[in-house]
Protein backbone atom coordinates (compact mmCIF):
# COMPACT_ATOMS: atom_id res chain seq x y z
CA UNK A 1 0.00 0.00 0.00
CA UNK A 2 1.32 3.42 -1.00
CA UNK A 3 0.32 6.59 0.80
CA UNK A 4 0.80 9.96 -0.86
CA UNK A 5 0.67 13.36 0.82
CA UNK A 6 0.82 16.56 -1.21
CA UNK A 7 1.91 19.96 0.02
CA UNK A 8 2.85 23.35 -1.35
CA UNK A 9 -0.39 24.59 -2.80
CA UNK A 10 -1.72 28.07 -2.17
CA UNK A 11 -2.73 31.39 -3.64
CA UNK A 12 -0.37 33.15 -6.02
CA UNK A 13 -0.63 36.01 -8.49
CA UNK A 14 -0.40 35.39 -12.20
CA UNK A 15 3.22 35.14 -13.26
CA UNK A 16 4.27 33.77 -9.92
CA UNK A 17 5.66 30.39 -8.92
CA UNK A 18 4.77 27.53 -6.63
CA UNK A 19 6.46 24.26 -5.85
CA UNK A 20 4.31 21.27 -5.05
CA UNK A 21 5.72 18.29 -3.22
CA UNK A 22 4.42 14.79 -2.75
CA UNK A 23 5.78 12.51 -0.05
CA UNK A 24 5.29 8.80 -0.55
CA UNK A 25 5.37 6.03 2.01
CA UNK A 26 4.90 2.31 1.61
CA UNK A 27 5.78 0.30 -1.44
CA UNK A 28 9.03 0.69 -3.35
CA UNK A 29 9.17 4.32 -4.43
CA UNK A 30 11.83 3.90 -7.09
CA UNK A 31 9.59 1.33 -8.79
CA UNK A 32 6.72 3.81 -9.15
CA UNK A 33 5.97 6.02 -12.08
CA UNK A 34 4.89 9.30 -10.51
CA UNK A 35 2.33 11.67 -11.92
CA UNK A 36 0.70 15.00 -11.22
CA UNK A 37 -2.90 15.55 -12.25
CA UNK A 38 -5.16 18.53 -11.82
CA UNK A 39 -8.88 19.11 -11.81
CA UNK A 40 -10.54 22.47 -12.13
CA UNK A 41 -14.17 23.00 -11.10
CA UNK A 42 -16.52 21.64 -13.73
CA UNK A 43 -13.70 20.07 -15.73
CA UNK A 44 -12.29 16.60 -16.08
CA UNK A 45 -9.13 15.59 -14.34
CA UNK A 46 -6.14 16.03 -16.62
CA UNK A 47 -2.60 14.72 -16.56
CA UNK A 48 -0.15 17.57 -16.04
CA UNK A 49 3.22 15.85 -15.83
CA UNK A 50 4.74 12.45 -15.27
CA UNK A 51 8.11 10.96 -14.47
CA UNK A 52 8.93 7.31 -14.89
CA UNK A 53 10.91 5.15 -12.52
CA UNK A 54 13.83 5.70 -14.90
CA UNK A 55 13.48 9.47 -14.83
CA UNK A 56 11.84 10.12 -18.19
CA UNK A 57 9.44 13.04 -18.09
CA UNK A 58 6.37 14.07 -20.02
CA UNK A 59 4.21 17.19 -19.87
CA UNK A 60 0.84 18.40 -21.01
CA UNK A 61 1.18 20.92 -23.83
CA UNK A 62 -0.44 23.57 -21.67
CA UNK A 63 2.39 23.48 -19.13
CA UNK A 64 5.45 22.70 -21.26
CA UNK A 65 8.24 25.16 -20.62
CA UNK A 66 6.61 26.37 -17.39
CA UNK A 67 6.37 23.29 -15.15
CA UNK A 68 9.12 20.87 -14.18
CA UNK A 69 8.60 17.50 -12.52
CA UNK A 70 11.40 15.86 -10.57
CA UNK A 71 11.85 13.03 -8.14
CA UNK A 72 14.18 12.21 -5.27
CA UNK A 73 14.29 8.46 -4.76
CA UNK A 74 16.37 8.85 -1.62
CA UNK A 75 13.66 10.97 0.01
CA UNK A 76 10.66 9.25 -1.62
CA UNK A 77 9.39 12.54 -2.96
CA UNK A 78 8.23 13.95 -6.25
CA UNK A 79 7.97 17.66 -6.91
CA UNK A 80 6.31 19.92 -9.42
CA UNK A 81 7.92 23.30 -9.93
CA UNK A 82 5.38 25.63 -11.48
CA UNK A 83 6.56 28.92 -12.97
CA UNK A 84 4.81 31.65 -14.92
CA UNK A 85 1.51 30.59 -13.45
CA UNK A 86 -1.69 31.57 -15.19
CA UNK A 87 -5.25 31.86 -13.87
CA UNK A 88 -6.13 28.81 -15.95
CA UNK A 89 -3.70 26.78 -13.85
CA UNK A 90 -6.11 27.13 -10.95
CA UNK A 91 -7.15 23.65 -9.88
CA UNK A 92 -6.82 20.94 -7.29
CA UNK A 93 -3.54 19.19 -7.94
CA UNK A 94 -3.20 15.50 -7.22
CA UNK A 95 -0.14 13.34 -6.88
CA UNK A 96 -0.46 9.80 -8.19
CA UNK A 97 1.74 6.74 -8.25
CA UNK A 98 1.63 3.82 -10.62
CA UNK A 99 3.48 0.80 -9.31
CA UNK A 100 5.30 -1.04 -12.08
CA UNK A 101 5.50 -4.04 -9.74
CA UNK A 102 1.79 -4.44 -8.97
CA UNK A 103 0.28 -2.24 -11.72
CA UNK A 104 -1.84 -0.56 -9.04
CA UNK A 105 -2.52 3.15 -8.90
CA UNK A 106 -2.52 5.30 -5.78
CA UNK A 107 -3.72 8.85 -5.21
CA UNK A 108 -3.10 11.62 -2.77
CA UNK A 109 -5.79 13.86 -1.32
CA UNK A 110 -4.83 16.85 -3.41
CA UNK A 111 -3.58 20.37 -2.81
CA UNK A 112 -5.34 23.50 -4.06
CA UNK A 113 -3.57 25.93 -6.35
CA UNK A 114 -5.27 29.25 -7.03
CA UNK A 115 -3.79 31.79 -9.43
CA UNK A 116 -5.27 35.26 -9.31
CA UNK A 117 -5.23 37.60 -12.28
C-alpha positions as CSV (number, residue, x, y, z in Angstrom):
1,X,0.0,0.0,0.0
2,X,1.3,3.4,-1.0
3,X,0.3,6.6,0.8
4,X,0.8,10.0,-0.9
5,X,0.7,13.4,0.8
6,X,0.8,16.6,-1.2
7,X,1.9,20.0,0.0
8,X,2.8,23.4,-1.3
9,X,-0.4,24.6,-2.8
10,X,-1.7,28.1,-2.2
11,X,-2.7,31.4,-3.6
12,X,-0.4,33.1,-6.0
13,X,-0.6,36.0,-8.5
14,X,-0.4,35.4,-12.2
15,X,3.2,35.1,-13.3
16,X,4.3,33.8,-9.9
17,X,5.7,30.4,-8.9
18,X,4.8,27.5,-6.6
19,X,6.5,24.3,-5.9
20,X,4.3,21.3,-5.0
21,X,5.7,18.3,-3.2
22,X,4.4,14.8,-2.7
23,X,5.8,12.5,0.0
24,X,5.3,8.8,-0.5
25,X,5.4,6.0,2.0
26,X,4.9,2.3,1.6
27,X,5.8,0.3,-1.4
28,X,9.0,0.7,-3.3
29,X,9.2,4.3,-4.4
30,X,11.8,3.9,-7.1
31,X,9.6,1.3,-8.8
32,X,6.7,3.8,-9.1
33,X,6.0,6.0,-12.1
34,X,4.9,9.3,-10.5
35,X,2.3,11.7,-11.9
36,X,0.7,15.0,-11.2
37,X,-2.9,15.5,-12.3
38,X,-5.2,18.5,-11.8
39,X,-8.9,19.1,-11.8
40,X,-10.5,22.5,-12.1
41,X,-14.2,23.0,-11.1
42,X,-16.5,21.6,-13.7
43,X,-13.7,20.1,-15.7
44,X,-12.3,16.6,-16.1
45,X,-9.1,15.6,-14.3
46,X,-6.1,16.0,-16.6
47,X,-2.6,14.7,-16.6
48,X,-0.1,17.6,-16.0
49,X,3.2,15.8,-15.8
50,X,4.7,12.4,-15.3
51,X,8.1,11.0,-14.5
52,X,8.9,7.3,-14.9
53,X,10.9,5.1,-12.5
54,X,13.8,5.7,-14.9
55,X,13.5,9.5,-14.8
56,X,11.8,10.1,-18.2
57,X,9.4,13.0,-18.1
58,X,6.4,14.1,-20.0
59,X,4.2,17.2,-19.9
60,X,0.8,18.4,-21.0
61,X,1.2,20.9,-23.8
62,X,-0.4,23.6,-21.7
63,X,2.4,23.5,-19.1
64,X,5.4,22.7,-21.3
65,X,8.2,25.2,-20.6
66,X,6.6,26.4,-17.4
67,X,6.4,23.3,-15.2
68,X,9.1,20.9,-14.2
69,X,8.6,17.5,-12.5
70,X,11.4,15.9,-10.6
71,X,11.8,13.0,-8.1
72,X,14.2,12.2,-5.3
73,X,14.3,8.5,-4.8
74,X,16.4,8.9,-1.6
75,X,13.7,11.0,0.0
76,X,10.7,9.3,-1.6
77,X,9.4,12.5,-3.0
78,X,8.2,14.0,-6.3
79,X,8.0,17.7,-6.9
80,X,6.3,19.9,-9.4
81,X,7.9,23.3,-9.9
82,X,5.4,25.6,-11.5
83,X,6.6,28.9,-13.0
84,X,4.8,31.7,-14.9
85,X,1.5,30.6,-13.4
86,X,-1.7,31.6,-15.2
87,X,-5.3,31.9,-13.9
88,X,-6.1,28.8,-16.0
89,X,-3.7,26.8,-13.9
90,X,-6.1,27.1,-10.9
91,X,-7.2,23.6,-9.9
92,X,-6.8,20.9,-7.3
93,X,-3.5,19.2,-7.9
94,X,-3.2,15.5,-7.2
95,X,-0.1,13.3,-6.9
96,X,-0.5,9.8,-8.2
97,X,1.7,6.7,-8.2
98,X,1.6,3.8,-10.6
99,X,3.5,0.8,-9.3
100,X,5.3,-1.0,-12.1
101,X,5.5,-4.0,-9.7
102,X,1.8,-4.4,-9.0
103,X,0.3,-2.2,-11.7
104,X,-1.8,-0.6,-9.0
105,X,-2.5,3.1,-8.9
106,X,-2.5,5.3,-5.8
107,X,-3.7,8.8,-5.2
108,X,-3.1,11.6,-2.8
109,X,-5.8,13.9,-1.3
110,X,-4.8,16.9,-3.4
111,X,-3.6,20.4,-2.8
112,X,-5.3,23.5,-4.1
113,X,-3.6,25.9,-6.4
114,X,-5.3,29.2,-7.0
115,X,-3.8,31.8,-9.4
116,X,-5.3,35.3,-9.3
117,X,-5.2,37.6,-12.3
